[in-house]
Amino acid sequence: MSGGALVLAHQGGWDEVLLVLTPVTLFAGLLYLANRRANTAVRGRSTEVGSAPPGPDDDDEAAPGAPPG
């Protein structure tokens, strides 16, 4: 049996944790990078036009289903 196979066999469960956490961490990192790039692109596009992106306090229109007032 090779040394690599012995390292991955029956290590008390920590190797299985690594096998699960590695792809989860990879996808979380890729999602973080994609979100950061998208936010940068939106900010860049809004500054080109000269207006800021709408924030949570910018209510030009009432939300659907909200009472008038």
Buried (B, 14 or more C-beta within 10 A) or exposed (E): EEEEEEEEEEEEEEEEEEEEEEEEEEEEEEEEEEEEEEEEEEEEEEEEEEEEEEEEEEEEEEEEEEEEE
